[in-house]
């Protein structure tokens, strides 16, 4: 929890406790009511000072392995802290400012000290509970942060490892393009498109953002290669805006939708083509839809299985800024992603 949220919880807790106590005073005291209200207020002020003495000073410093003696001394000092603050407020400041005293002038120090010893332990225990609860949340947050850092490090290492083979493959594709051009221009074009795909994957980090036009060009090359495979039996429609501006999107974010449709969809039916639609309803808003008929050999739970990792990636990269809809009735599979790209 952040400090602002902790402060709100503390304020709410104190407000409820004080309100409960003051309502009790109003219900049970008919005489000298203003004095009772004033001195319950001073008592709460003193308790708050003691609470934060324990919560912010004693427990964070000394409730640790090997700090037992220091913790014990800090707790033994709580009646003294409580008594000193309470005496200053009730027996020095209040008489000087308002002429009010909580104890009669002839009251002994013993009665004052007994009250302090009696009133301080509940506050000390309450501070201990509050501090332990906050520590539990803090540890969970630290563990989550550490786990996320480890995952990021592993992903970066894995990406660095994958760069070795693409470098070799990319250079090899350049050589094959030069050789293939003399044999078959379509074959050389396919190699060139594959080379463009490799270049995009090689030079863009897995979690980096790229211009949307580059992501669209990647999809076009990807579809063009598949079209070469299926020749005249590849029916995929890709609708997109006439011009894409300076929007930026996470690299390779849209590809899994298309991969899933081509893997599990029906591609050879001209009357039921795979429909891919990219729209920009607003300058900083993206809408990406993919609709495909499910092949007869894919009428099971495997349809859409490649989208599971995409959900996780969207949650990490666009928390609260995306809406993902996935529907499948066994005949048709439909996915829709709405994304807040941020300012252009």
N, C-alpha and C positions, 0 to 999 in steps of 0.2 A: 504494500500500500504506500502511496506517496504521502508526503507530509501534509498536504492540504486535506486529503481525505481523512487522515488520522486526526487532524485538528477538528474537523467537522464531527467525527465520532465522539471525541472528548467533549466538545461543546454540548452535543446532544445529551450525553450521559450526565454531565453536571447539571444541565437544565432540568432533566427529569428527576434527579435526586433532590435538588434544591426545591423544585416545585412540590414534590411529594411531602417534604419536610415542612414547608411553609403552609401548605394546606392543613397539615396536622395541627400546626400552631393556631391557625385561624379557627379550627373546629373545637379545640380543647381549652383555649384561653380567652376569657371574656374581659378580664381586668388586666391592666398594664400591657395591652396588646402591642402598642408600638415598641415598647422596650423588648418584648419577647421577639418580635420580628427583627429588630436591630441586632440583638445578640445571637440569634440563630444565623443571621447573615455573617457576623464576624467569625462565628465558629466554622461556617463553611469556607470562609476565606482562609482561615488557619489550616483547615484540613486540606485545602487545595495546595497550599504551600508545602505541607508535609508530603502529600501525594507526589508532587513533582520533584521534591528532594529525593524520594526513593526511586521514582520512575525514571528520572533523567540523570541522576548522579550515582546513587548507591548501586542499583541493580545493573546498569550497563557496565560499570567499571569493575564491580567486585563479584557479581554472580557468574563466576568463571571458575574452571578447575584450578586449584592451587591458590584461590583467593578467599578461602573460607574465613581466616581471622579478620581480614579487612571487611568482609561482608558482615560478620558478627558485630564488629565495632560500629559500623555504619548503622546497623539496626538498633544497637543499644543506645545510639545517640538520638534516635527518633523522638523519645519523650522530651528530651532537652530541646530539640528543634521546635517541636510542637508547643511546649510550654513557653519558650522564649518568644515565639511569634504571637502566641495568644496573649501573653502578658503585655507585650508591646501594644497590641491593638486594643485590648479590652481594658487594661488598667493604666495605660499611659495616654494613648491617642484619643479614645472615646471620652474619658473625663475631661481632657483638655479642650476638645472640640465641642462636645455636647453636654458635658456635665453628667454623663451616665456611667455607671459602674456595674459590672456583672456581679461582683462580690462586695459584700459589706466591708467598710473600712477596717473592721476588727477581725476579718477572716484570717485564718492562719495560712502560712505557706504550705502546710501539710495537706490541707483540703484542696488547695490549688494543684499541688503535685499529684495527689491521688486522682483527681479528675483527668489530669493530663495522661497519666499512665493508663487509665481506663479508656479514654477516648481515642488514643493514638493507634492501638493495634489494628482495629478494623480498616483504617486508612492504609496502614502498611501492607496488610493482606490484599486489599483492593488494588494497590499499586503493583504488587507482585503478580496478580492475575492478569492485569492489563498489560504489563511488560512481557509476560510469557506469551500471551496471545499475539502481541505484535511481533515478537521474536519468531514465532511459528510462521506467520505470514511472510516475514522478511526472509527466513530460510527457504521457504518454498519459492519465493521470487528469485532469490539468488541461485537456487538449484535450476530453475527454469532458464534463467539467463545463461548459466554455465552450460547447460545442455544445448541451448541454441547456439552458443559460441562454438561448442565442440562440433555440432552438426555443420555449421558454416565452414569450420576449418576442414572437416572431412570432405565437404563438397568442393572446396577450393583445391584440396590436394588431388581429389579425383579428377577435377577438371584439368589440372596441370598435367596429370598422367595421360589424359585422353588427347592432349595437344600433340603428343609425340607421334602417334599414328596418323592423325589428320595432316600434319606437316608433310610426312612422307607421302601420304595418299594424294594430297593436293599437288605436290610437285610431279608425282607420277601422272596425274590426270592431265597436267599441262603438256607433258611429253606425248601422252596418248592422243590428245587433241591434234597435235601437229601431225602425228602419224596417220590418224583416222581421216583427216581432211582430204588426203590424196586418194583414199579408198572410197569413202561415202560421206557426202556432205551432211545428210541427216544424222549419221552416226557421230560425226564430229560435233554436230549441234547438241546431241545428247550428252556427250562428254563435257562440252562447255557448260551446259546447264548443271551437270553434276558438280563441276568445278566451282560454279557460283554458289551452289548449296554448301559445299565444303568451306568456301571462303567465309560465308556468313557464319557458319558454326564455329569456325576457327578464331575469328577476330571479334566475336561478341561473347562476353561473359555470360554464364547461365542465368545470372540474376540481374544483369545490366539492362538498361533501357536503350532502345534503338528508335530510330524514326519509323513511323508506321509504314511508310512507303517501302522500307527495306523488308519489313515483315510480309507485306503484300507481295513483293517481288519474290520472296522465298516461296510463298504459297503457289505463285504462278509457275515457278520453275519445278516445284514438286509435282504439280498437276501435269505439267508438260511431259515430264519423264514417264509418268503413269500412262499418259495418252499414247506415247510411243510403244509402251508394252502391249496395250490392248488394241492399237491401231484404230479401226473404225467401230469398235465395240466398247467405247468409253464415253459414257454420257454423264457428264458432270457440268453443272452450270455454276459459274462463279460471278456473282453480282457485286459490284463495288462502286464507290463514288467516282465520278469523272476525274476528280482531283483530290488528292490527300494532302493536307496541310502539314504544319510542323508538329503534329501530335507525336508523342513518344510513348512507347509501350514496352513492357518487359519482353526481352527477346525470346522467340520460340514459344510464345504464350498461346497462339492461335493454332499452331500446327497439330497438337493432339486431337483437336476436334475433327480435323480433316483426315488425319491418319486413321482415327476410329471409324469414320464413315467409309473410307476406302477399304479398310480391312474387313468390316462386317457388313457392308452394304451391297446392294445389287447395282452393278455398273453397266450392264449390257442392255438395259431396258430403256429405249428412247422415250417411252410413255411415262416412265417413273424415274427420272434422272435424280442424281444426288444434287440437291440445291444448297449452295453456299452463298450466304448473303452478308456482306460487310456494309454497315451503315454508320453514318456520323450524324445522329439527330441534333447534336449541338457541338460547338467547337471542341469542348473538352469531354465529350461523351461518345463512347463507342458501343455499338451493338453488333454482335456476331452470331449468326444463326446457321446451323447445319441440319438438314433434314434428309434422311435416306431411308429407303426400304430395306428391311432386314432380310438377309439371305436365308433361304430355307434351312441351311446347315448351321444357322446361328440363332435359332429360336430358343435361347436359354440365357442364363444369367451372365454369360461371358460378354454379351453386348455392352459396351461402355466401360469395360473393366480398366482400360487405359486412362480413364478420366479420374481415377481415384487420386493419383498423385497431383493432378492439376488442381483439385480442391485444396489440397494442402498448400500448394504454391500460391494460389490466389489469396488464401487466408494470411500468408506471410507477407506478400507483396502489396496487397490491396485490402487491408482490413477495414471493413465498414464501407468500402468503396466499390463493391461489385455485387452482382446478383447472378447466380448461376441456376439455370433450370434444365433438368434432364428428364425426358419422358420416353418411355418405350412400352408399347402395347404388344410386343411380339411380332408385329407387322411393320411398324414404322418407328424409327428412332429419331428423336428430336432433341437438339441442344440449343440453348440460347444463353449467351453471356452479355451482360450489360456492365460496362466498366467506366468508372470515373477516372479519366486520364489526368485530371488536374489542369492547371492553366496552360495554354498553348504558348 
